[in-house]
Amino acid sequence: MGEKRNIVDLKLPEDSQSKFLRNIVRGLSNSIVLWILNKKPSCGYEIVKEIKRLTNHKLPTSVVYPILYGLEEDKFIKSSWKKRGKRYAKYYFLTKRGKNLLSHVRELFRRPLKEVIKELIHEEEK
């Protein structure tokens, strides 16, 4: 019951269908990053790993770090250096402004998109 599940638990060959799914993940990546950072401050490497765990799609660091830099520039997140083992890593955390943005994202998913998402998830059960 407490098992963590992937958002997208599919392993497809590299074709138009898997590209389509990867684009969905990329389109949601800003929201996913905010959600991850709301759970706990994380470094870029941890964020990449968590996105992979959640979606079964690895977003390259060349996608994740520009997202982090943009969110930081817009003051939705802040960062600080912390020791991680023998090295230092840059940890990101949500600001009050970022938490407010995440609330708006949740509201978007809760209202207009809820019906679409609910139907997409449960369509196969019908």
Phi and psi restraints in degrees (value plus and minus 20) as a CYANA .aco file:
   2 GLY   PHI    -105.7   -65.7
   2 GLY   PSI      -8.2    31.8
   3 GLU   PHI     -87.2   -47.2
   3 GLU   PSI     113.7   153.7
   4 LYS   PHI    -101.7   -61.7
   4 LYS   PSI     113.4   153.4
   5 ARG   PHI    -136.8   -96.8
   5 ARG   PSI     133.7   173.7
   6 ASN   PHI     -96.5   -56.5
   6 ASN   PSI     125.8   165.8
   7 ILE   PHI     -85.3   -45.3
   7 ILE   PSI     -65.2   -25.2
   8 VAL   PHI    -140.3  -100.3
   8 VAL   PSI      82.1   122.1
   9 ASP   PHI    -121.2   -81.2
   9 ASP   PSI      37.1    77.1
  10 LEU   PHI    -147.5  -107.5
  10 LEU   PSI     121.2   161.2
  11 LYS   PHI    -139.4   -99.4
  11 LYS   PSI      83.7   123.7
  12 LEU   PHI    -133.6   -93.6
  12 LEU   PSI     133.9   173.9
  13 PRO   PHI     -85.0   -45.0
  13 PRO   PSI     137.6   177.6
  14 GLU   PHI     -90.2   -50.2
  14 GLU   PSI      72.2   112.2
  15 ASP   PHI    -158.4  -118.4
  15 ASP   PSI    -191.3  -151.3
  16 SER   PHI     -83.2   -43.2
  16 SER   PSI     -51.3   -11.3
  17 GLN   PHI     -87.7   -47.7
  17 GLN   PSI     -65.7   -25.7
  18 SER   PHI     -90.6   -50.6
  18 SER   PSI     -53.5   -13.5
  19 LYS   PHI     -82.7   -42.7
  19 LYS   PSI     -60.9   -20.9
  20 PHE   PHI     -80.4   -40.4
  20 PHE   PSI     -66.5   -26.5
  21 LEU   PHI     -84.1   -44.1
  21 LEU   PSI     -60.6   -20.6
  22 ARG   PHI     -82.3   -42.3
  22 ARG   PSI     -58.6   -18.6
  23 ASN   PHI     -86.1   -46.1
  23 ASN   PSI     -53.6   -13.6
  24 ILE   PHI     -82.5   -42.5
  24 ILE   PSI     -66.5   -26.5
  25 VAL   PHI     -80.5   -40.5
  25 VAL   PSI     -65.4   -25.4
  26 ARG   PHI     -82.4   -42.4
  26 ARG   PSI     -59.0   -19.0
  27 GLY   PHI     -84.5   -44.5
  27 GLY   PSI     -50.5   -10.5
  28 LEU   PHI    -113.5   -73.5
  28 LEU   PSI     -21.0    19.0
  29 SER   PHI     -80.4   -40.4
  29 SER   PSI     -59.2   -19.2
  30 ASN   PHI     -79.2   -39.2
  30 ASN   PSI     -66.2   -26.2
  31 SER   PHI     -85.4   -45.4
  31 SER   PSI     -59.7   -19.7
  32 ILE   PHI     -84.8   -44.8
  32 ILE   PSI     -61.4   -21.4
  33 VAL   PHI     -81.4   -41.4
  33 VAL   PSI     -65.4   -25.4
  34 LEU   PHI     -79.1   -39.1
  34 LEU   PSI     -64.1   -24.1
  35 TRP   PHI     -82.4   -42.4
  35 TRP   PSI     -64.5   -24.5
  36 ILE   PHI     -80.9   -40.9
  36 ILE   PSI     -66.2   -26.2
  37 LEU   PHI     -89.8   -49.8
  37 LEU   PSI     -43.3    -3.3
  38 ASN   PHI     -89.6   -49.6
  38 ASN   PSI     -51.2   -11.2
  39 LYS   PHI     -90.1   -50.1
  39 LYS   PSI     -65.5   -25.5
  40 LYS   PHI    -189.1  -149.1
  40 LYS   PSI     128.8   168.8
  41 PRO   PHI     -77.9   -37.9
  41 PRO   PSI     120.3   160.3
  42 SER   PHI    -164.6  -124.6
  42 SER   PSI     134.1   174.1
  43 CYS   PHI    -108.5   -68.5
  43 CYS   PSI     147.1   187.1
  44 GLY   PHI     -75.4   -35.4
  44 GLY   PSI     -62.3   -22.3
  45 TYR   PHI     -80.4   -40.4
  45 TYR   PSI     -63.3   -23.3
  46 GLU   PHI     -85.4   -45.4
  46 GLU   PSI     -56.5   -16.5
  47 ILE   PHI     -85.5   -45.5
  47 ILE   PSI     -65.0   -25.0
  48 VAL   PHI     -78.9   -38.9
  48 VAL   PSI     -65.8   -25.8
  49 LYS   PHI     -82.2   -42.2
  49 LYS   PSI     -62.2   -22.2
  50 GLU   PHI     -88.0   -48.0
  50 GLU   PSI     -59.4   -19.4
  51 ILE   PHI     -82.0   -42.0
  51 ILE   PSI     -61.6   -21.6
  52 LYS   PHI     -82.0   -42.0
  52 LYS   PSI     -64.2   -24.2
  53 ARG   PHI     -83.1   -43.1
  53 ARG   PSI     -62.6   -22.6
  54 LEU   PHI     -92.1   -52.1
  54 LEU   PSI     -58.6   -18.6
  55 THR   PHI    -131.1   -91.1
  55 THR   PSI     -32.6     7.4
  56 ASN   PHI      45.3    85.3
  56 ASN   PSI      -2.1    37.9
  57 HIS   PHI    -148.8  -108.8
  57 HIS   PSI     106.4   146.4
  58 LYS   PHI    -105.9   -65.9
  58 LYS   PSI      98.0   138.0
  59 LEU   PHI    -104.2   -64.2
  59 LEU   PSI     108.1   148.1
  60 PRO   PHI     -86.6   -46.6
  60 PRO   PSI     135.2   175.2
  61 THR   PHI     -80.1   -40.1
  61 THR   PSI     -45.7    -5.7
  62 SER   PHI     -87.5   -47.5
  62 SER   PSI     -33.3     6.7
  63 VAL   PHI    -119.4   -79.4
  63 VAL   PSI     -63.6   -23.6
  64 VAL   PHI     -88.7   -48.7
  64 VAL   PSI     -65.5   -25.5
  65 TYR   PHI     -85.2   -45.2
  65 TYR   PSI     -60.9   -20.9
  66 PRO   PHI     -80.7   -40.7
  66 PRO   PSI     -53.5   -13.5
  67 ILE   PHI     -82.7   -42.7
  67 ILE   PSI     -67.6   -27.6
  68 LEU   PHI     -81.3   -41.3
  68 LEU   PSI     -64.4   -24.4
  69 TYR   PHI     -83.3   -43.3
  69 TYR   PSI     -61.0   -21.0
  70 GLY   PHI     -85.5   -45.5
  70 GLY   PSI     -63.8   -23.8
  71 LEU   PHI     -84.1   -44.1
  71 LEU   PSI     -55.6   -15.6
  72 GLU   PHI     -91.5   -51.5
  72 GLU   PSI     -61.6   -21.6
  73 GLU   PHI     -80.4   -40.4
  73 GLU   PSI     -57.7   -17.7
  74 ASP   PHI    -104.5   -64.5
  74 ASP   PSI     -14.5    25.5
  75 LYS   PHI      45.4    85.4
  75 LYS   PSI       7.1    47.1
  76 PHE   PHI    -105.5   -65.5
  76 PHE   PSI     -44.4    -4.4
  77 ILE   PHI    -155.9  -115.9
  77 ILE   PSI     141.5   181.5
  78 LYS   PHI    -147.3  -107.3
  78 LYS   PSI     146.7   186.7
  79 SER   PHI    -156.5  -116.5
  79 SER   PSI     137.0   177.0
  80 SER   PHI    -171.3  -131.3
  80 SER   PSI     132.3   172.3
  81 TRP   PHI    -107.1   -67.1
  81 TRP   PSI     113.1   153.1
  82 LYS   PHI    -154.4  -114.4
  82 LYS   PSI     129.7   169.7
  83 LYS   PHI     -94.2   -54.2
  83 LYS   PSI     110.9   150.9
  84 ARG   PHI    -150.5  -110.5
  84 ARG   PSI      77.9   117.9
  85 GLY   PHI      52.1    92.1
  85 GLY   PSI    -145.8  -105.8
  86 LYS   PHI    -113.2   -73.2
  86 LYS   PSI     -26.7    13.3
  87 ARG   PHI    -136.9   -96.9
  87 ARG   PSI     148.2   188.2
  88 TYR   PHI    -121.2   -81.2
  88 TYR   PSI     123.7   163.7
  89 ALA   PHI    -150.4  -110.4
  89 ALA   PSI     128.1   168.1
  90 LYS   PHI    -106.9   -66.9
  90 LYS   PSI      97.2   137.2
  91 TYR   PHI    -120.7   -80.7
  91 TYR   PSI     119.2   159.2
  92 TYR   PHI    -130.6   -90.6
  92 TYR   PSI     125.0   165.0
  93 PHE   PHI    -165.5  -125.5
  93 PHE   PSI     134.6   174.6
  94 LEU   PHI     -92.3   -52.3
  94 LEU   PSI     121.9   161.9
  95 THR   PHI    -113.3   -73.3
  95 THR   PSI     156.1   196.1
  96 LYS   PHI     -80.2   -40.2
  96 LYS   PSI     -60.4   -20.4
  97 ARG   PHI     -82.8   -42.8
  97 ARG   PSI     -58.5   -18.5
  98 GLY   PHI     -87.2   -47.2
  98 GLY   PSI     -59.7   -19.7
  99 LYS   PHI     -84.6   -44.6
  99 LYS   PSI     -57.0   -17.0
 100 ASN   PHI     -85.0   -45.0
 100 ASN   PSI     -63.1   -23.1
 101 LEU   PHI     -81.6   -41.6
 101 LEU   PSI     -63.5   -23.5
 102 LEU   PHI     -81.2   -41.2
 102 LEU   PSI     -56.9   -16.9
 103 SER   PHI     -81.3   -41.3
 103 SER   PSI     -61.0   -21.0
 104 HIS   PHI     -87.1   -47.1
 104 HIS   PSI     -59.4   -19.4
 105 VAL   PHI     -82.4   -42.4
 105 VAL   PSI     -64.7   -24.7
 106 ARG   PHI     -80.2   -40.2
 106 ARG   PSI     -60.9   -20.9
 107 GLU   PHI     -84.0   -44.0
 107 GLU   PSI     -59.0   -19.0
 108 LEU   PHI     -81.0   -41.0
 108 LEU   PSI     -64.2   -24.2
 109 PHE   PHI     -92.5   -52.5
 109 PHE   PSI     -50.8   -10.8
 110 ARG   PHI     -91.2   -51.2
 110 ARG   PSI     -60.3   -20.3
 111 ARG   PHI    -117.7   -77.7
 111 ARG   PSI    -104.4   -64.4
 112 PRO   PHI     -82.9   -42.9
 112 PRO   PSI     -57.2   -17.2
 113 LEU   PHI    -110.4   -70.4
 113 LEU   PSI     -33.0     7.0
 114 LYS   PHI     -76.8   -36.8
 114 LYS   PSI     -65.6   -25.6
 115 GLU   PHI     -83.9   -43.9
 115 GLU   PSI     -62.4   -22.4
 116 VAL   PHI     -84.2   -44.2
 116 VAL   PSI     -69.2   -29.2
 117 ILE   PHI     -82.9   -42.9
 117 ILE   PSI     -63.8   -23.8
 118 LYS   PHI     -79.6   -39.6
 118 LYS   PSI     -63.9   -23.9
 119 GLU   PHI     -88.4   -48.4
 119 GLU   PSI     -59.4   -19.4
 120 LEU   PHI     -81.5   -41.5
 120 LEU   PSI     -61.2   -21.2
 121 ILE   PHI     -90.0   -50.0
 121 ILE   PSI     -60.9   -20.9
 122 HIS   PHI    -118.7   -78.7
 122 HIS   PSI     -19.0    21.0
 123 GLU   PHI     -78.6   -38.6
 123 GLU   PSI     -60.5   -20.5
 124 GLU   PHI     -90.6   -50.6
 124 GLU   PSI     -40.3    -0.3
 125 GLU   PHI     -99.0   -59.0
 125 GLU   PSI     -35.9     4.1
